[in-house]
Amino acid sequence: MRTLFVAFSLAAFGQTPPAIFTDPPHDAANPAKMSVEHIPSHGAAINSVVYLAAGAGLHPTLVICHGLPGNEKNLDLAQAVRRAGWNAVTFNYRGSWGSPGSFRFAQNLEDADAVLAYFRDPKNAARLQVDTTKIVLAGHSMGGWVTVHTASHDPALKGAILISAWDAGKEGATTPAAKLEAKMADDMESLTGTTPKAMAQELIANSKRFSFANAAEGLRKTPLLALTSDDGLADDTNALVKAIGGTKVTVKHAATDHGWSDRRIELESLILNWLSALK
């Protein structure tokens, strides 16, 4: 029933669902595999796992930025992307999930830049079979915010994907300090070197710089897939899309929660269809 639902759901968008339910033939010479990488970023070596696609030669690559704190890492998406012939990269920002350093919102943006630089390095690209002309950045929740700001100053990206993106700048500008500190306290279990108060203060102090609106102009030439859900954040993404304008943005909404908990296959299908259409 789920397979049929996905097919009909995508048909409504005029799309054909990709074959995400069937494993590709085993490639004995160049099998799919994983590689643990420690990526240098401002004096720290952050943790990363690369899901390497099967097959000889270079592969397009999707880099996935997790949210705050990142309990949903979208690893099923990484696996689906790899089955479709793409490499998939996951990583943990400094001070999160065992990566060394102290957690800071601004540093997340630096870490995303460092990750992209690492996989664009000719030696790493050759070793990991990365086609550096076909790198797409994706992010869920806070990772969507990281993706917005990173893609806005990185025109070399092939595209960008937002999944229920969170506008950290708007949060800092509109949420009272005490309430914001309380919200940050719910996200501390996997973070080090910070406090809820420090996190709230950083958001408030940088609200204008961190806002989606501050990045819109830089995204006008970047193909963008903006996926929203019933989590109260859709209006922020829609405002960003309106500010970007143009024809390079695709917007899809799903009636699901912030983590797309009951729409995981639909999420994978929407992303794989969009990736397959990139020129």
C-alpha positions as CSV (number, residue, x, y, z in Angstrom):
1,M,0.0,0.0,0.0
2,R,2.8,2.4,0.8
3,T,4.4,1.9,-2.6
4,L,1.1,2.7,-4.3
5,F,0.5,5.7,-2.1
6,V,3.9,7.2,-3.1
7,A,3.3,6.5,-6.8
8,F,-0.1,8.3,-6.7
9,S,1.3,11.1,-4.5
10,L,4.0,11.8,-7.0
11,A,1.8,11.4,-9.9
12,A,-0.1,14.4,-8.6
13,F,3.1,16.4,-9.2
14,G,3.5,15.0,-12.7
15,Q,6.5,12.9,-11.6
16,T,7.4,9.3,-11.9
17,P,8.7,7.8,-8.7
18,P,12.3,6.5,-8.9
19,A,13.1,2.9,-8.1
20,I,13.9,3.3,-4.4
21,F,12.6,0.0,-3.4
22,T,15.1,-2.2,-5.3
23,D,18.8,-2.5,-4.6
24,P,21.0,-2.0,-7.7
25,P,23.0,-5.0,-9.0
26,H,26.1,-5.7,-6.9
27,D,29.2,-4.2,-8.5
28,A,32.1,-6.5,-7.4
29,A,34.7,-4.3,-8.9
30,N,33.4,-1.1,-7.4
31,P,31.0,-1.9,-4.6
32,A,29.0,0.6,-2.5
33,K,30.8,1.3,0.8
34,M,31.3,3.8,3.6
35,S,34.2,5.9,4.6
36,V,34.8,7.7,7.9
37,E,36.4,11.1,7.4
38,H,37.8,13.6,9.9
39,I,37.4,17.0,8.3
40,P,39.6,19.9,9.4
41,S,37.6,23.0,10.4
42,H,39.3,25.9,12.2
43,G,41.6,23.7,14.3
44,A,39.2,20.8,14.9
45,A,38.6,17.6,13.0
46,I,34.9,17.1,12.7
47,N,33.3,13.8,12.2
48,S,31.9,12.7,8.8
49,V,30.6,9.6,7.2
50,V,30.5,9.3,3.4
51,Y,28.1,6.8,1.8
52,L,30.0,5.9,-1.4
53,A,27.9,4.9,-4.4
54,A,28.8,1.8,-6.4
55,G,30.4,2.0,-9.8
56,A,33.6,3.3,-11.4
57,G,34.3,6.9,-12.0
58,L,33.1,10.1,-10.3
59,H,29.7,10.4,-8.7
60,P,27.5,13.4,-8.0
61,T,27.4,14.1,-4.3
62,L,24.8,15.2,-1.7
63,V,26.1,16.8,1.5
64,I,23.4,16.7,4.3
65,C,23.4,19.2,7.1
66,H,21.6,18.0,10.3
67,G,19.4,20.1,12.6
68,L,19.5,21.2,16.2
69,P,20.6,19.0,17.9
70,G,20.3,16.6,15.0
71,N,18.3,13.6,16.4
72,E,16.9,13.2,12.8
73,K,20.0,12.8,10.7
74,N,18.2,11.7,7.6
75,L,20.4,8.6,7.2
76,D,17.6,6.9,5.3
77,L,17.8,9.7,2.8
78,A,21.6,9.2,2.5
79,Q,21.0,5.5,1.7
80,A,18.3,6.2,-0.9
81,V,20.5,8.8,-2.6
82,R,23.4,6.3,-2.7
83,R,21.1,3.6,-4.3
84,A,20.4,6.2,-7.0
85,G,24.1,6.5,-7.8
86,W,25.0,9.6,-5.7
87,N,27.5,9.8,-2.9
88,A,26.0,11.1,0.3
89,V,27.9,12.9,3.1
90,T,26.8,13.4,6.7
91,F,28.8,15.4,9.2
92,N,28.6,16.8,12.7
93,Y,29.3,20.4,13.5
94,R,31.9,21.4,16.0
95,G,30.7,20.7,19.5
96,S,27.9,18.4,18.4
97,W,27.6,14.6,18.5
98,G,31.2,13.9,19.4
99,S,32.9,16.4,17.0
100,P,35.6,18.3,19.0
101,G,35.2,22.0,19.9
102,S,32.4,24.1,21.3
103,F,29.0,24.5,19.6
104,R,28.2,27.9,18.1
105,F,25.6,28.7,15.5
106,A,28.1,30.9,13.5
107,Q,30.6,28.0,13.5
108,N,28.0,25.7,11.8
109,L,28.3,27.9,8.8
110,E,32.1,27.7,8.9
111,D,31.9,24.0,9.2
112,A,29.7,23.6,6.1
113,D,32.2,25.7,4.1
114,A,35.0,23.4,5.4
115,V,33.2,20.3,4.4
116,L,32.6,21.5,0.9
117,A,36.2,22.6,0.6
118,Y,37.3,19.1,1.8
119,F,35.4,17.2,-0.8
120,R,36.4,19.7,-3.5
121,D,40.1,19.2,-2.8
122,P,41.5,17.2,-5.8
123,K,43.1,14.5,-3.7
124,N,40.0,13.9,-1.6
125,A,37.7,14.1,-4.6
126,A,39.7,11.5,-6.5
127,R,39.9,9.2,-3.5
128,L,36.2,9.4,-2.8
129,Q,35.0,9.5,-6.4
130,V,33.4,12.9,-6.0
131,D,32.3,14.9,-9.1
132,T,33.1,18.4,-7.8
133,T,31.0,19.9,-10.5
134,K,27.9,18.2,-9.2
135,I,27.7,18.8,-5.4
136,V,24.3,19.6,-3.9
137,L,23.9,20.8,-0.3
138,A,20.8,19.8,1.7
139,G,19.7,20.6,5.2
140,H,16.9,19.7,7.6
141,S,15.6,22.3,10.2
142,M,18.7,24.2,11.4
143,G,20.6,22.4,8.7
144,G,18.2,24.1,6.2
145,W,19.3,27.5,7.7
146,V,23.0,26.4,7.3
147,T,22.1,25.4,3.7
148,V,20.5,28.8,2.9
149,H,23.4,30.8,4.0
150,T,26.1,28.5,2.6
151,A,24.5,28.3,-0.8
152,S,24.0,32.0,-0.9
153,H,27.8,32.6,-1.1
154,D,28.7,29.4,-2.9
155,P,27.6,29.6,-6.6
156,A,29.6,26.5,-7.5
157,L,27.0,24.3,-5.8
158,K,24.9,22.4,-8.3
159,G,21.8,23.0,-6.2
160,A,20.4,23.3,-2.7
161,I,17.6,21.5,-0.8
162,L,15.7,22.8,2.2
163,I,13.7,20.3,4.4
164,S,11.5,22.1,6.9
165,A,14.1,24.8,7.3
166,W,14.3,26.9,10.4
167,D,15.1,30.6,10.1
168,A,17.5,31.1,13.0
169,G,17.6,34.9,12.4
170,K,13.9,35.3,12.7
171,E,13.9,33.1,15.9
172,G,16.4,35.4,17.4
173,A,14.5,38.6,16.4
174,T,11.0,37.5,17.5
175,T,11.3,35.1,20.4
176,P,11.6,36.7,23.9
177,A,15.0,36.0,25.5
178,A,13.6,33.8,28.4
179,K,11.5,31.7,26.0
180,L,14.3,31.4,23.6
181,E,16.7,30.2,26.3
182,A,14.1,27.6,27.4
183,K,13.8,26.3,23.8
184,M,17.5,26.0,23.6
185,A,17.6,24.0,26.8
186,D,15.6,21.2,25.1
187,D,18.4,20.8,22.6
188,M,21.5,20.3,24.8
189,E,21.8,16.5,25.0
190,S,24.4,16.2,22.2
191,L,26.1,19.6,22.4
192,T,29.2,20.6,24.3
193,G,30.9,23.8,25.2
194,T,27.8,25.9,25.3
195,T,24.7,26.7,27.4
196,P,21.1,27.5,26.6
197,K,21.8,31.2,27.6
198,A,24.8,31.4,25.3
199,M,22.9,29.9,22.4
200,A,19.9,32.3,22.9
201,Q,22.2,35.3,23.2
202,E,24.0,34.4,20.0
203,L,20.7,34.1,18.1
204,I,19.5,37.5,19.4
205,A,22.8,39.3,18.7
206,N,23.0,38.0,15.2
207,S,19.3,38.0,14.2
208,K,19.8,40.2,11.2
209,R,22.9,38.5,9.9
210,F,21.4,35.0,10.4
211,S,18.0,35.8,8.8
212,F,16.8,34.1,5.6
213,A,16.1,37.5,4.1
214,N,19.8,38.3,4.3
215,A,20.7,35.4,2.0
216,A,17.9,35.6,-0.6
217,E,19.8,37.7,-3.2
218,G,22.7,35.2,-3.3
219,L,20.3,32.3,-4.0
220,R,18.8,33.7,-7.2
221,K,21.0,31.7,-9.5
222,T,21.0,28.4,-7.5
223,P,18.5,25.7,-8.3
224,L,16.6,25.2,-5.0
225,L,14.2,22.6,-3.8
226,A,12.2,23.9,-0.8
227,L,10.2,21.2,1.1
228,T,7.8,22.4,3.9
229,S,5.6,20.6,6.4
230,D,3.0,21.3,9.0
231,D,5.4,22.5,11.7
232,G,4.8,26.2,11.7
233,L,7.9,27.0,9.7
234,A,6.4,26.9,6.2
235,D,5.7,30.6,6.0
236,D,9.4,31.4,6.6
237,T,10.4,29.2,3.7
238,N,7.7,30.6,1.5
239,A,8.8,34.2,2.3
240,L,12.4,33.2,1.3
241,V,11.1,31.7,-1.9
242,K,9.2,34.9,-2.7
243,A,12.3,37.0,-2.0
244,I,14.4,34.9,-4.3
245,G,12.0,35.0,-7.2
246,G,12.8,33.6,-10.6
247,T,12.2,30.1,-12.0
248,K,14.9,28.1,-10.3
249,V,12.9,27.3,-7.2
250,T,10.7,24.2,-6.7
251,V,8.4,24.2,-3.6
252,K,6.5,21.2,-2.3
253,H,4.5,20.9,0.9
254,A,3.6,17.7,2.8
255,A,1.0,17.3,5.6
256,T,3.4,15.8,8.1
257,D,5.5,16.8,11.1
258,H,8.8,18.6,11.3
259,G,10.8,15.3,10.9
260,W,8.6,14.0,8.1
261,S,8.0,11.0,10.4
262,D,5.2,9.4,8.3
263,R,6.4,10.7,4.9
264,R,9.9,9.4,4.7
265,I,9.5,7.6,1.4
266,E,7.7,10.5,-0.1
267,L,10.6,12.8,1.1
268,E,13.2,10.5,-0.5
269,S,11.2,10.3,-3.8
270,L,10.7,14.1,-4.1
271,I,14.4,14.7,-3.6
272,L,15.5,11.9,-5.9
273,N,13.2,13.1,-8.7
274,W,14.5,16.7,-8.3
275,L,18.1,15.5,-8.3
276,S,17.6,13.5,-11.4
277,A,16.3,16.5,-13.2
278,L,19.2,18.8,-12.4
279,K,21.1,19.8,-15.6
